[in-house]
Amino acid sequence: MTFEIIHKPTFTNQLLAIPKEYVVQILEKIEVLRDDPKPHGNLKKKLHGYKGDVYRLRSGDYRIIYTFGDKWVALLGVDARKDIYKGDKLVAETTDIDISNLPDVEAVLTVKPTYTPSFALPNVSSTETPLPVEITEDLLRRLRVPEEYWSTLTACRTLDDLMAVNLPGKWCDRIFDCIAEPNFDQVLNQPSFVTGSTDDLLRFTEGELLGFLLKLNPEQEKFVSWAINASGPTLLKGGPGTGKSTVALYRVRALLETLQANGVEKPKILFTTYTNALVAFSQQLLASLLGEDIRYVEVKTADAIIAAIISQSTGKPNIASGEVLRKTMKQALNNTIDSLEGNLLQRQAQEQTLKRLSIDYLIDEIGTVIEARELKTLDAYQATPRNGRTISLNKTQRQAIWHLRQQFYQLLEKQELETWQQLRTRALSTLQEMDNPPIYDAVVIDEAQDLDPNTLRILTRLCRYPNRLFITADANQSIYGSSFRWTDVSQDLKFVGRTGVLRVNHRTTREINEAAILYLTNGALDEIENTQDYIHNGPPPAVRAVNNPGDEAELLVRFCKSAAREFRLGINACAVIVPTESVGTKIAAQLSYLGLEAHFMTSKDLDLNKQGVKVITLKAAKGLEFPIVALAGFLDSPYPTIAKGTPEDEVLEILARERRTLFVGMTRAMRALLIIVPATHSSALLENFDSQLWNLRNRE
């Protein structure tokens, strides 16, 4: 039997550090594992002292560290470690750096910080551990670390020196893997990559091959081609970190192969998701996955497609800003109250309805319920279930909102403006009338829960064949739209027998995800999946209260530096997620002032490769992931901001939506999570954390 060879990132990192004259011999030994990985004799032996089954294969002075299972061998590492015997046990030799003995996040958060008005940075560690391996230019060249970092890295003599270097995570991982012995229990939990031929490993060491494809686990792999030749579309659901987006990317390749096998020589495939940040990220991954066949795939946001349809028909659209919408709605409200229809009691009831609902709620009701669902008549609006809207509206109340809508649209038209929802409806109408619409052979829609129904109708119409439509969604990560039924969008969107669910969480530790799920409970739109399996474990997420922005900034510095040290990562692995752009700009400036490089980024200018801590808003963070995350920036005003006099039932709906938003922010964290809350004022969303799942000690 032949075994499939896969590998972990630590293996390829260490392979790069090995001189070329030894690489070919090592690759020849790996071929031995392809035929038989079982340990026997002196060549292959089991290492003890690990939780998992870890083995070593000798290749001259080097040792290939691996594990194996049913029909596969996973390469974990390769270096010049020596065999050490303790009694009758063969154990791995350790280096001078023992990461586990370094100060951890728990220690920093448990010890009550002492803040000073002068912003004096507390000493997070006094460790002066010397590096066991000298960092030379030759080593950095083999690891392909950019020359701009060489002078700083070669000057490092201690672990503190190395941790202080502002080095992108990719290069940081490579250096640590090559100067310190990895914990192979942790390496086992790293993502696996498809090795293919050992010739590909040789090409990689010589710089000809830039990377390897991610190896899907059996659960994910099942859904890549599942129901691909069925009669209708396929829906894939799953919680944060289960890999929905990864499966969607691989589904593109499967669709491409299926279409070509069916005689479509040059297929045209659309991959679409919600934000610009996700589009850029998806484009990079698809290019790696498909190679030259990326030319058959377009990666766009749905709104970019809609804007292109409109521009081709009537020119560039003119969308009203949020401020203009509110101003126009206030004027429409006054006009409507003066022209309400019906008897005295009916007019009074309608006026009361319009006055008790906030301006933002009325804009949202007209946009996400009436316009997004393309309700053309009052009767249709009065008969429509308002899934996801907790405020109950009877027929008379809906009549008032319908008349308000007419006034609102008339005022916008006078200004030659329209809403995004109106634009989407107009694009759908334009698409139906186009002689040569931009039709695709297959359409993949990622993160569909945040798309309006009329947007989904457009994307459905763009797909030539219903069974070539693939959708991923998780209603409980919806931070924009309200809930709806798929058949409300299109009769083609019937997923009976074609709805899959992913249950293995690959991103977040059990501790972080279970705490976030419990937090979400009151804001859930869909049934919460409580049967998840987890790959990673770690410390419980922490909640700390502070009195002012200065204290908050210093705590963020301590947390980021200590977490980066504990998880053997650079500062670039840290993200601070905030509620608004204005507070994000302030926090980034404060962190930089304290000596921790930080940059605020919007979704449009998001650069995950930029050095330093990424400071982004809750909305922009959707679909992203970071090893270390802090949620902060809630000190300036109560969160969420709710206008005085807002009806109680509307307040409940706002809180439920914002609870889902915070849940999304929490589940961006892969290994460490800190939430900083204000000590001076309370918020319904920033209190009552369960002490069984959250680290609540020493709150200010």
HELIX and SHEET records of a PDB file:
HELIX    1   1 PRO A    9  ALA A   17  1                                   9    
HELIX    2   2 LYS A   20  ASP A   35  1                                  16    
HELIX    3   3 ILE A   99  ASN A  101  5                                   3    
HELIX    4   4 VAL A  105  THR A  110  1                                   6    
HELIX    5   5 GLU A  137  ARG A  142  1                                   6    
HELIX    6   6 GLU A  147  TYR A  149  5                                   3    
HELIX    7   7 TRP A  150  THR A  154  1                                   5    
HELIX    8   8 LEU A  159  ALA A  164  1                                   6    
HELIX    9   9 GLY A  169  ILE A  179  1                                  11    
HELIX   10  10 PHE A  184  VAL A  187  1                                   4    
HELIX   11  11 THR A  198  THR A  205  1                                   8    
HELIX   12  12 PRO A  218  SER A  225  1                                   8    
HELIX   13  13 LYS A  244  ALA A  261  1                                  18    
HELIX   14  14 ASN A  276  LEU A  290  1                                  15    
HELIX   15  15 GLY A  291  TYR A  296  5                                   6    
HELIX   16  16 ALA A  302  THR A  314  1                                  13    
HELIX   17  17 GLY A  322  ILE A  337  1                                  16    
HELIX   18  18 LEU A  344  ARG A  356  1                                  13    
HELIX   19  19 ILE A  359  ASP A  364  1                                   6    
HELIX   20  20 GLU A  365  GLU A  371  3                                   7    
HELIX   21  21 LEU A  378  ALA A  383  1                                   6    
HELIX   22  22 LYS A  395  LYS A  414  1                                  20    
HELIX   23  23 TRP A  420  GLU A  433  1                                  14    
HELIX   24  24 ALA A  448  ASP A  450  5                                   3    
HELIX   25  25 PRO A  453  ARG A  461  1                                   9    
HELIX   26  26 PRO A  466  ARG A  468  5                                   3    
HELIX   27  27 ALA A  475  GLN A  477  5                                   3    
HELIX   28  28 TRP A  486  VAL A  489  1                                   4    
HELIX   29  29 ARG A  510  LEU A  520  1                                  11    
HELIX   30  30 THR A  521  GLY A  523  5                                   3    
HELIX   31  31 PRO A  549  GLU A  566  1                                  18    
HELIX   32  32 ILE A  571  ALA A  573  5                                   3    
HELIX   33  33 GLU A  581  TYR A  593  1                                  13    
HELIX   34  34 GLU A  648  MET A  666  1                                  19    
SHEET    1   A 6 LYS A  44  LEU A  47  0                                        
SHEET    2   A 6 VAL A  54  SER A  59 -1                                        
SHEET    3   A 6 TYR A  62  GLY A  69 -1                                        
SHEET    4   A 6 TRP A  72  ASP A  79 -1                                        
SHEET    5   A 6 GLU A   4  HIS A   7  1                                        
SHEET    6   A 6 PHE A 193  VAL A 194 -1                                        
SHEET    1   B 2 ASP A  83  LYS A  86  0                                        
SHEET    2   B 2 LYS A  89  ALA A  92 -1                                        
SHEET    1   C 6 VAL A 297  THR A 301  0                                        
SHEET    2   C 6 ILE A 269  THR A 273  1                                        
SHEET    3   C 6 ALA A 442  ILE A 445  1                                        
SHEET    4   C 6 LEU A 469  ALA A 473  1                                        
SHEET    5   C 6 THR A 234  GLY A 238  1                                        
SHEET    6   C 6 THR A 499  LEU A 502  1                                        
SHEET    1   D 2 VAL A 504  ASN A 505  0                                        
SHEET    2   D 2 ASP A 533  TYR A 534  1                                        
SHEET    1   E 6 ALA A 542  VAL A 546  0                                        
SHEET    2   E 6 ALA A 669  PRO A 678  1                                        
SHEET    3   E 6 PHE A 626  LEU A 631  1                                        
SHEET    4   E 6 CYS A 574  VAL A 578  1                                        
SHEET    5   E 6 VAL A 613  THR A 617  1                                        
SHEET    6   E 6 ALA A 598  PHE A 600  1                                        
END                                                                             
